[in-house]
Amino acid sequence: MASEDRLAEAFLGEPRRYTSHQVAEMAGVPVYRARRYWRALGFANVADDAVEFTESDVTALKTMLTLVEDGVYDEEHVLLMARSLGRATARLAESQAELGAEALDHAGVPIKQRPAAWRKRAMRVVPDLERLMTYAWRRNLAVSAGRLADQDTHAVRLAVGFADLVGFTRLSRQLTETELAGLVERFESRSADVVTLYGGRVVKTLGDSVLFVADKAHDVAEVGLRLVESHRRVKNMPQLRVGLAIGPVILRMGDVFGTTVNLASRLTALANPGTILAGPMLAEELADDASFQVIPVNRLTVRGLGELVPSAIQRS
């Protein structure tokens, strides 16, 4: 068996035995339909005669088909779920592979010995990571389901925050790749910790920015201030600017959309370094909150949203 085959099977945990046509036949569907599911999960088409699939591939395909046949989801919703799962696990797998590669680098494993070292590492690490991933997913699913159980997902009202690093593009030209990667890692990890600790939820990070939400105006303002204060203490970290808004949002596959999200994003771009700008509705809800000072600023033209009077949010 070729070295790359042994490596793949070390991570898959079982031998590859089937072609795509064989898997589809065992699941009882045409191969074009099976490929539709695989593409949704993020897997590229393979040659008809390529032996790439395992027993788990058969089980997974049957599972998705059963969800449709039993009426749990319609086919489009199963495909949406598969795309969400594919995106999330691809990013997770990439980050874990990078950490594994760094561990081999630090251990001084020569390049020629890497495949064997990877296989040994897979046998030791993958079962534990699989258990941790299932654990974290169940815990997060319990929280999300509990939050949405009695809500109309077409009319969810949330407080939304954007935070980004000022002058990041210019700074990135002055740093080595290693320095830039370290800065981004510090920003993302510290931001995630702060958002979670003070009552928010991270929607996504984009290297130099973070999108977060909270259920209450107080919480999103507290998160915004804590982010600015926290990153200010990090050596060589650019200043942060934050935009906040509250109102109806559209929830879709773990992301948020709509005018409220757009307003928070636009206000971030208009905020001065080290400051927080809030939309009028959020400022009104914070007006009687003793934790904050709400200071109206000059009327601004917000691209795509017209003129409005935002407010600077400061700690009392």
C-alpha positions in Angstrom: 0.0 0.0 0.0 1.3 3.5 -0.9 2.4 5.8 1.9 -0.4 8.3 1.2 -3.0 5.5 1.3 -1.7 4.3 4.7 -1.8 7.9 6.0 -5.4 8.5 4.8 -6.6 5.3 6.3 -4.9 6.1 9.6 -7.1 9.2 9.8 -10.2 7.5 8.4 -9.9 4.6 10.9 -10.9 2.0 8.3 -9.9 0.8 4.8 -11.2 2.3 1.6 -13.0 -0.4 -0.3 -15.7 1.1 -2.6 -16.1 3.3 -5.6 -18.7 6.1 -5.7 -21.0 3.9 -7.8 -20.8 1.0 -5.3 -21.6 3.3 -2.4 -24.6 4.8 -4.2 -25.8 1.4 -5.1 -25.6 0.2 -1.5 -27.5 3.3 -0.4 -30.1 2.7 -3.1 -29.8 6.0 -5.0 -28.4 7.1 -8.3 -24.7 8.2 -8.1 -25.6 11.8 -9.2 -27.8 12.1 -6.1 -25.0 10.7 -3.8 -22.6 13.1 -5.3 -24.9 16.0 -4.5 -24.7 15.1 -0.9 -21.0 14.6 -1.0 -20.5 18.0 -2.6 -22.6 19.6 0.1 -20.3 18.1 2.7 -17.4 19.7 0.8 -16.0 16.5 -0.9 -14.9 16.8 -4.5 -16.1 14.3 -7.2 -13.7 11.4 -7.7 -13.2 9.2 -10.8 -15.8 6.5 -11.3 -13.3 3.7 -10.7 -11.4 5.3 -7.8 -11.6 3.2 -4.6 -12.0 6.0 -2.1 -14.9 5.1 0.1 -15.3 3.2 3.3 -18.2 1.6 5.3 -18.6 5.0 7.1 -19.3 6.7 3.7 -22.1 4.2 3.1 -23.5 4.7 6.6 -23.3 8.5 6.3 -25.1 8.6 2.9 -27.9 6.3 4.3 -28.2 8.5 7.3 -28.9 11.6 5.2 -31.3 9.8 3.0 -33.2 8.4 6.0 -33.6 11.9 7.4 -35.4 12.8 4.2 -37.4 9.6 3.9 -38.6 9.9 7.5 -39.7 13.5 7.0 -37.3 14.9 9.6 -36.0 17.3 6.9 -36.8 17.8 3.3 -33.9 17.3 0.9 -33.0 21.0 0.6 -32.7 21.3 4.4 -30.5 18.2 4.6 -28.3 19.7 1.9 -28.1 23.0 3.9 -27.2 21.1 7.0 -24.6 19.1 5.1 -23.0 22.4 3.8 -22.9 23.9 7.3 -21.4 20.7 8.7 -18.9 20.5 5.8 -17.7 24.1 6.2 -17.4 23.9 10.0 -15.5 20.6 10.0 -13.3 21.6 7.1 -12.1 24.6 9.1 -11.7 22.5 12.2 -9.8 19.8 10.4 -7.5 22.4 8.8 -6.7 24.0 12.1 -6.0 20.6 13.8 -3.8 19.5 10.9 -1.8 22.7 11.3 -1.3 22.1 15.0 -0.2 18.6 14.2 2.3 19.8 11.7 3.6 22.4 14.1 4.0 19.6 16.8 6.1 17.6 14.3 8.2 20.6 13.4 8.9 21.4 17.1 9.8 17.7 17.6 12.3 18.0 14.8 10.9 15.1 12.8 12.7 14.9 9.4 10.5 15.3 6.3 11.1 11.8 5.1 9.8 10.5 8.4 6.7 12.7 8.5 4.2 10.2 7.0 5.0 7.5 9.6 4.9 10.1 12.4 1.6 11.4 11.1 0.1 7.9 11.1 1.3 7.3 14.7 -0.1 10.6 15.8 -3.4 9.9 14.1 -3.8 6.6 16.0 -3.1 8.4 19.3 -5.0 11.7 18.8 -7.9 11.2 16.5 -10.1 9.1 18.9 -9.7 11.8 21.6 -10.4 14.6 19.2 -13.5 12.8 17.9 -14.9 12.5 21.4 -14.1 16.1 22.3 -15.8 17.3 19.0 -18.9 15.4 19.8 -19.0 16.7 23.4 -18.5 20.3 22.3 -21.1 20.0 19.6 -23.7 18.6 21.9 -23.1 21.3 24.5 -23.4 24.0 22.0 -26.4 22.5 20.3 -28.2 22.3 23.7 -27.5 26.0 24.2 -28.6 27.0 20.7 -31.7 24.9 20.7 -32.8 26.1 24.1 -32.4 29.7 22.9 -34.4 29.2 19.7 -37.0 26.8 21.0 -39.7 29.5 21.6 -38.6 32.0 19.0 -39.7 32.8 15.5 -36.4 32.4 13.6 -37.8 34.8 10.9 -38.0 37.6 13.4 -35.3 37.3 15.9 -34.2 40.5 17.7 -30.6 40.6 18.6 -27.8 43.1 19.6 -25.0 42.9 17.0 -21.4 44.0 17.3 -18.5 44.3 14.8 -15.0 44.9 16.0 -11.9 45.3 13.8 -8.3 46.2 14.0 -7.4 49.6 12.7 -4.6 49.7 10.1 -4.4 46.0 9.9 -3.6 45.9 6.1 -0.8 48.4 6.5 0.6 46.6 9.5 0.5 43.2 7.7 2.9 44.4 5.1 5.5 45.2 7.8 5.3 41.8 9.6 6.8 38.4 8.7 4.3 35.6 8.0 5.0 34.1 11.4 4.5 37.4 13.2 1.2 38.1 11.3 -0.1 34.6 12.1 0.7 35.2 15.8 -1.0 38.5 15.8 -4.2 37.1 14.2 -4.2 34.1 16.6 -3.9 36.5 19.7 -6.7 38.7 18.3 -9.1 35.8 17.5 -8.5 33.9 20.7 -8.6 36.9 23.1 -11.7 38.2 21.3 -13.5 34.9 21.5 -12.7 34.6 25.3 -14.0 38.2 25.9 -17.2 37.8 23.9 -18.1 34.5 25.6 -17.1 35.7 29.1 -19.4 38.8 29.0 -22.5 37.3 27.6 -22.1 37.3 23.8 -21.7 34.8 21.1 -19.1 34.8 18.4 -20.7 34.4 14.9 -17.4 34.5 13.0 -13.9 35.9 12.9 -12.2 37.2 9.7 -8.6 37.6 10.7 -8.7 41.2 11.6 -12.4 41.5 12.7 -15.0 39.7 14.7 -18.8 39.6 14.4 -20.6 38.9 17.6 -24.2 39.0 19.0 -25.9 39.1 22.3 -29.5 39.0 23.5 -29.4 42.3 25.4 -28.2 45.8 24.7 -26.3 45.9 28.0 -24.4 42.7 27.1 -23.3 43.8 23.6 -22.1 47.1 24.9 -20.2 45.4 27.8 -18.6 43.1 25.3 -17.6 46.0 23.0 -16.0 47.9 25.8 -14.2 44.8 27.1 -12.8 44.1 23.7 -11.4 47.6 23.3 -9.9 47.5 26.9 -8.6 44.0 26.6 -6.8 44.4 23.2 -5.4 47.8 24.4 -3.3 45.8 26.9 -1.7 43.6 24.3 1.7 44.6 23.2 1.9 45.7 19.5 -1.8 45.1 19.0 -3.4 47.7 16.7 -6.3 49.7 18.2 -9.7 48.3 18.0 -12.9 50.1 16.8 -16.4 48.8 17.4 -19.9 49.3 15.9 -23.0 48.2 17.7 -26.7 48.0 16.7 -29.9 46.2 17.8 -32.9 45.1 15.9 -34.3 42.2 13.8 -31.8 39.9 12.2 -32.1 36.9 9.9 -30.5 33.7 11.2 -29.2 31.3 8.6 -26.8 28.4 9.1 -25.0 29.9 12.0 -24.6 33.3 10.4 -26.7 36.6 10.8 -27.9 38.9 8.1 -30.0 42.0 7.6 -30.1 45.7 8.1 -29.1 45.5 11.8 -26.0 43.6 10.9 -25.2 46.1 8.1 -25.6 49.0 10.4 -23.2 47.6 13.0 -20.7 47.0 10.2 -21.0 50.5 8.7 -20.6 52.1 12.2 -17.4 50.1 12.8 -15.9 51.7 9.6 -17.0 55.2 10.8 -15.7 54.8 14.4 -12.4 56.4 15.5 -9.6 54.1 16.7 -10.3 52.9 20.3 -13.9 54.0 20.3 -17.4 52.4 20.0 -20.3 53.8 17.9 -23.8 52.6 18.5 -26.9 52.9 16.4 -29.9 55.1 17.6 -32.0 52.1 18.8 -29.2 50.6 20.9 -28.3 54.1 22.3 -31.9 54.6 23.4 -31.9 51.2 25.2 -28.7 52.1 27.0 -29.8 55.7 27.9 -30.9 54.7 31.4 -28.1 52.1 32.0 -25.9 53.4 34.8 -22.9 51.3 33.5 -22.4 53.4 30.4 -22.2 57.0 29.1 -24.2 57.4 25.8 -22.9 60.5 24.0 -24.6 61.5 20.7 -22.2 62.5 17.9 -22.7 64.5 14.8 -25.2 63.3 12.2 -23.5 60.9 9.8 -24.4 59.5 6.4 -24.2 55.7 6.6 -23.8 54.0 3.3 -26.9 52.2 2.2 -28.8 53.3 5.3 -29.1 57.1 5.0 -28.5 59.8 7.7 -28.6 59.0 11.4 -27.2 60.2 14.7 -25.1 57.4 16.3 -23.8 57.6 19.8 -20.4 57.0 21.4 -20.5 54.4 24.2 -18.1 54.9 27.1 -17.9 53.4 30.6 -19.5 55.5 33.3 
